[in-house]
Amino acid sequence: MKNKKSGNSFTRRGVVLGGTAAIAGATSVFAQSKSVKAQEPISIAQNQSQSRNNILEGKVALVTGAARGIGRAIAVSLANAGADIAAVDILQDIQGHSVPMATTEDMTQTKQLVEQAGKRFLSLKADIRDLAALKNAVAQTNQQLGAIDILIANAGINSNVGFTTTDETAWKNHWDIVTDVNVIGTANTLRAVTPSMVERKTGNIVIVSSTFGRQGNGTNPAYVASKWSVIGLTKAAAIELSEFGITVNAIAPTAVRTGLGGSQTEQQRAESNEWLQANYHQLPVGLLEPEDIAGTVVFLASPAAKYITGTTIDIAAGANARYTA
Ligand SMILES: NC(=O)c1ccc[n+]([C@@H]2O[C@H](COP(=O)([O-])OP(=O)(O)OC[C@H]3O[C@@H](n4cnc5c(N)ncnc54)[C@H](O)[C@@H]3O)[C@@H](O)[C@H]2O)c1
């Protein structure tokens, strides 16, 4: 592995995507930097209330995977910008996938944070692999909050299963689960929500990809393929839905401290931080926090981005400077 200063051919073997589950109201951010002294922890709740505005007042947003992690941070930021939130999450573990999914307690914490922002909150238990369940979630949202203006297709899973590291049965099982959730589940989400947007000729959609949707990685080919795939899906949907005034964009975050990769020890997280900062990011930071991702989503959902569609925004602390045009 080469240091970022000495060359640009490296893999992200050192990075474990996700980390421990972050609880937005209770965690603190420690900016990591070699060149800057360790900073004081910043309360995320304080951060979010400081960034409160009404750019999305009166809007209804549906966010998948909203019970924890990046989805929760997005839901809370959209609420702080004025939107009511329909939060979709599976809220039970996925058979054959070793990483635990969010719980009803996680969802309750998201609810509390959204309600603290003064917005309405609807909790919807649905598996994005199940189109009928998603359609039902959309119907409930229409009934209880109103028509959906903003869709954030965020729910996704990852596990590190390589071409060479497993047997055929485990490989097939893993490939199917990751593809079903990340690709088919994301397409289902658009399928369920876009008809009413088309009818109303308005809507803003953001799909959550990854830096692994922009480059390769040696440990998780199914995840990499799925995250490239949703960027293709973003472009196809942007073209098809443009005539209805609907924007469709993607974001490609770098590694963020969430439950995506299962639990991590403090030492593993410290190693990820160190590796990211030394070898991957250009800005002086290690693992990002979920809240670091949410502001870009609010922007893409807002009138400030009304003529942006079919694009992907890298939120990668400058790692992207080495791999995207
Ligand atoms: N954490 C990272 O390092 C990172 C980096 C880039 C992109 N992402 C992407 O961000 C998105 C959010 O991940 P996260 O990091 O917050 O992880 P996370 O595991 O903390 O959150 C994912 C959420 O999605 C839910 N979910 C999973 N499968 C579902 C399904 N089939 N139906 C409904 N809900 C489902 C989970 O219960 C959980 O609440 C994912 O698409 C992920 O690929 C994460």
The ligand as an SDF file (V2000), in Angstrom:
LIG
                    3D

 44 48  0  0  0  0  0  0  0  0999 V2000
  -20.8870    3.7760    6.6460 N   0  0  0  0  0  0  0  0  0  0  0  0
  -20.1230    3.9090    5.5910 C   0  0  0  0  0  0  0  0  0  0  0  0
  -18.8900    3.8710    5.6820 O   0  0  0  0  0  0  0  0  0  0  0  0
  -20.7600    4.1780    4.2470 C   0  0  0  0  0  0  0  0  0  0  0  0
  -19.9610    4.7180    3.2320 C   0  0  0  0  0  0  0  0  0  0  0  0
  -20.5350    4.9570    1.9830 C   0  0  0  0  0  0  0  0  0  0  0  0
  -21.8710    4.6750    1.7720 C   0  0  0  0  0  0  0  0  0  0  0  0
  -22.6210    4.1450    2.7710 N   0  0  0  0  0  0  0  0  0  0  0  0
  -24.0270    3.8420    2.4800 C   0  0  0  0  0  0  0  0  0  0  0  0
  -24.8490    4.5680    3.3590 O   0  0  0  0  0  0  0  0  0  0  0  0
  -26.1030    3.9080    3.4820 C   0  0  0  0  0  0  0  0  0  0  0  0
  -26.4780    3.8490    4.9460 C   0  0  0  0  0  0  0  0  0  0  0  0
  -25.5680    2.9960    5.6180 O   0  0  0  0  0  0  0  0  0  0  0  0
  -25.0120    3.2710    7.0930 P   0  0  0  0  0  0  0  0  0  0  0  0
  -23.5580    3.4000    6.9720 O   0  0  0  0  0  0  0  0  0  0  0  0
  -25.7900    4.3170    7.7630 O   0  0  0  0  0  0  0  0  0  0  0  0
  -25.2680    1.8280    7.7340 O   0  0  0  0  0  0  0  0  0  0  0  0
  -26.2450    1.3240    8.8790 P   0  0  0  0  0  0  0  0  0  0  0  0
  -26.1550   -0.1540    8.8460 O   0  0  0  0  0  0  0  0  0  0  0  0
  -25.9570    2.0050   10.1570 O   0  0  0  0  0  0  0  0  0  0  0  0
  -27.6730    1.8060    8.3770 O   0  0  0  0  0  0  0  0  0  0  0  0
  -28.3740    1.1390    7.3670 C   0  0  0  0  0  0  0  0  0  0  0  0
  -29.8500    1.1980    7.7070 C   0  0  0  0  0  0  0  0  0  0  0  0
  -30.5900    0.5780    6.6590 O   0  0  0  0  0  0  0  0  0  0  0  0
  -31.4990   -0.3680    7.2200 C   0  0  0  0  0  0  0  0  0  0  0  0
  -31.7250   -1.4220    6.2210 N   0  0  0  0  0  0  0  0  0  0  0  0
  -30.8190   -2.3180    5.7700 C   0  0  0  0  0  0  0  0  0  0  0  0
  -31.3890   -3.1480    4.8960 N   0  0  0  0  0  0  0  0  0  0  0  0
  -32.6840   -2.7600    4.7690 C   0  0  0  0  0  0  0  0  0  0  0  0
  -33.7800   -3.2330    4.0190 C   0  0  0  0  0  0  0  0  0  0  0  0
  -33.6740   -4.3140    3.2390 N   0  0  0  0  0  0  0  0  0  0  0  0
  -34.9490   -2.5780    4.1120 N   0  0  0  0  0  0  0  0  0  0  0  0
  -35.0930   -1.4990    4.9220 C   0  0  0  0  0  0  0  0  0  0  0  0
  -34.0860   -1.0230    5.6840 N   0  0  0  0  0  0  0  0  0  0  0  0
  -32.8990   -1.6430    5.6050 C   0  0  0  0  0  0  0  0  0  0  0  0
  -30.8200   -0.8570    8.4880 C   0  0  0  0  0  0  0  0  0  0  0  0
  -31.7100   -1.4250    9.4150 O   0  0  0  0  0  0  0  0  0  0  0  0
  -30.1710    0.4360    8.9900 C   0  0  0  0  0  0  0  0  0  0  0  0
  -31.0550    1.1920    9.7700 O   0  0  0  0  0  0  0  0  0  0  0  0
  -25.9300    2.5420    2.8240 C   0  0  0  0  0  0  0  0  0  0  0  0
  -26.5130    2.5690    1.5310 O   0  0  0  0  0  0  0  0  0  0  0  0
  -24.4240    2.4050    2.7100 C   0  0  0  0  0  0  0  0  0  0  0  0
  -24.0470    1.5660    1.6500 O   0  0  0  0  0  0  0  0  0  0  0  0
  -22.1030    3.9070    4.0010 C   0  0  0  0  0  0  0  0  0  0  0  0
  1  2  1  0
  2  3  2  0
  2  4  1  0
  4  5  1  0
  4 44  2  0
  5  6  2  0
  6  7  1  0
  7  8  2  0
  8  9  1  0
  8 44  1  0
  9 10  1  0
  9 42  1  0
 10 11  1  0
 11 12  1  0
 11 40  1  0
 12 13  1  0
 13 14  1  0
 14 15  2  0
 14 16  1  0
 14 17  1  0
 17 18  1  0
 18 19  2  0
 18 20  1  0
 18 21  1  0
 21 22  1  0
 22 23  1  0
 23 24  1  0
 23 38  1  0
 24 25  1  0
 25 26  1  0
 25 36  1  0
 26 27  1  0
 26 35  1  0
 27 28  2  0
 28 29  1  0
 29 30  1  0
 29 35  2  0
 30 31  1  0
 30 32  2  0
 32 33  1  0
 33 34  2  0
 34 35  1  0
 36 37  1  0
 36 38  1  0
 38 39  1  0
 40 41  1  0
 40 42  1  0
 42 43  1  0
M  CHG  2   8   1  16  -1
M  END
$$$$
